[in-house]
Amino acid sequence: MRIVAITSRFPFPLDKGDKLRAYHQLFQLSKENEIHLIAISDKKVEDYQIEQVKTFCKSVYVFKLKKWKIAINLFIGLFSNKPFQVKYFYQRSIHKKVKALIQTIQPDHIYCQLIRCVSYVQDEHQYKKTLDYMDAFSKGMERRIKNAGIKKPLFKIEAFRLIRFENLAFEFFDNHCIISDQDRSLIFHEKKQ
């Protein structure tokens, strides 16, 4: 099967939980599938990192987020219903490139890691898609509210938006995965199992 995987961070080096999870999931999937990685990154990705991931991916594309666009998106996010972290990782210019790549690759399946990348593939209805929530970001944000100090109102807004978006994102995907039953219970969607 030909799979396009889209991540919000480059999955190497293995220094964060989402990168570790993506790396090992894609490595395992590559044993029986053709993997085409599209990584969105807010940091420069070095050649050695790309070469490491190319050992099990047929193709690797990295799109670096522009800092000034991140700042604009976060400001616009004040007046949006989308979570700030979804706004942070989305840029229209990258979306056009992702869309073109998907049309060129013609995957059998699209794997989207984290709700941060949902906006890039939510309208790709002609393909089967899987969303890996990893965990319920909304719950993590709720835990941070207590110690947020002056940022408390912003964290409350983000937690509310995350709950809403996690549930909305469910609709755009055929399959869903999440780390634990506890996190799964926090996704409030009538079709979840």
N, C-alpha and C positions, 0 to 999 in steps of 0.2 A: 504494500500500500504506500502511496506517496502522501506524506504528511508535511504540511506547513505548520511550523511551531512559531508562535510569537511570544516574546518575553519582554518584560519591562526593564530588565537588566541583562547584561551579557553574562552567561552562566559559567564564567571562569575568570579569575580564580574562585575557589570554593570558600568564600569568606562571609557569606550571608546565607540564611536558611533557604530563601527562595532560589538562590543561585545553585546551591547544593542539590535541592530537589529537582530543579529543571535539568541540571547536568545529568544526574543519574536516571531520571525518567527518559530523557532523550537518548542516552546511551543504551538503555534497555530496549526502547522502541526501535532503535537502529539495527538491532540484531535481526529483525524480520521486516523492517520497513525502510523506505527511503525518506530521510529527514532533510527538510529545507528550513533552516533556522533564520528567522527575522528577529533581530534583537534591537530594541529601542534602548538607548543608553544616554545617561546624563554625564558620563565620563568618557574620556578617550579610551578606546580599546586598542591594546597593543597587538602587533602581528603575532607574537608568540601565543597570545590568548586565542586568537582566531585559529591558528594552526592546531592547537590542542583540540578544539571543538571540531575542526574539520576531519579529525581522525574517525569520526563517526557520523558526520553530517555531509550529505552530498553537496550542499551549498550553504554558505553563511553570508548573511547580509546584516550590516550594522548601520543603524541610523542614529546619529548623534543629535540629541536635543539641543536647540539653541537656547542659551541662558536668557537672552532678552525676550524670547517667545514664552519661556516658562514664566517670567515675571508678568508679562501681559496676561497670560492665561490665568494666573493666580489672582490677578486683580479682577479680571472678568468673572472669575469664580465666585467673587463676593456676591454677584447678582445672578448666579446660576443655581440650578438644583443639583448639579453634578458634584460629587465629592472633589475636594481640592486635589487629592492624589490622582484622580482620573484626569482632571484638567492639567495637572503638572506633566503627565506623561503623554499628552495628546498634542500633536501639531498637524495641521491640515496638510502641509507640504509633505510630511512623512506619510500621512494617510494615502495620498495619491500614489506614492511610490509603492506602498504596501499593496494597494489595490491592483496596480499594474503587475507586480510580481506574482500575486495570486492568480491573475488571469494568464500569465505566461506559464507558470508551473502547473496549473490545472490539478490541484491536489485532490486526492480522494477524501481527505479529512483535514480539518484545521484544528490545531491544539492551541488554546489561548491560556497562558499562565497568568493568573491574577486578574481581578476586575479592572486593574489599571489599563489593560490592553483591549478591553471589550469594544471600545469605540472604533477600533481599527477593523474589526471583523463582524460586528453585529448585523450589518446589512448584507453579508455574503450568504444569502439564503439558499443558493444553489449547491452549497457544500455542507456535508455533515460536520458538526463542530462539537468540540469538548472544551468546557471551561474548568480549569483547575483553580478553585477558590484558594487552595492551600489551607487557609483558616478564615474565620469570620473577622475581617478587619474591623467591623463595627464594634465588636466586643473588645478588641484591643484598644480602640479609641475610647470607649466608655471607661475602661480601667485607668486610662491616663488623665481623665477629667479631674479626678480628685486632687492630683498634685500639679495641675496645670497653671496655677496662679493666675496671672493676668490673661493668659491665653484660654482660660476656662470657657468663656462664651464661644470662642472659635472652635474649640474641641467639641463642645456640645452640638454645634451646627454640623461639624464634620461627622460625628457619630450618627446623627439623625440621617444625614445624606447617605452615609455608607449603608445603613440598614435598608433604606429605600432602594439604593442602586444594586445592592447584593441581590435583592429580591427581583428587581426588574431585569437584571442581567440573566437570571435563570431562564427567562423566556426565549432568549436569543440562541440558546444552545440545545443540542440534542442530548448531550451527555454532560455529567457534572462529577467532579471529584473534590474531596475535601479530606483533611487529615484525620479528623476524629468525629465520632458520633456526637460529642458535645458541641463541636463547631457546626455540624450539620443541623442540629436542633435549633441553631440561631438563624438559619436561613428560612424565613417565613414565606414559603411558597406552597400553594395547594398541591402541586404535582411532585414535590420532593418525596423521596422514599427513605 
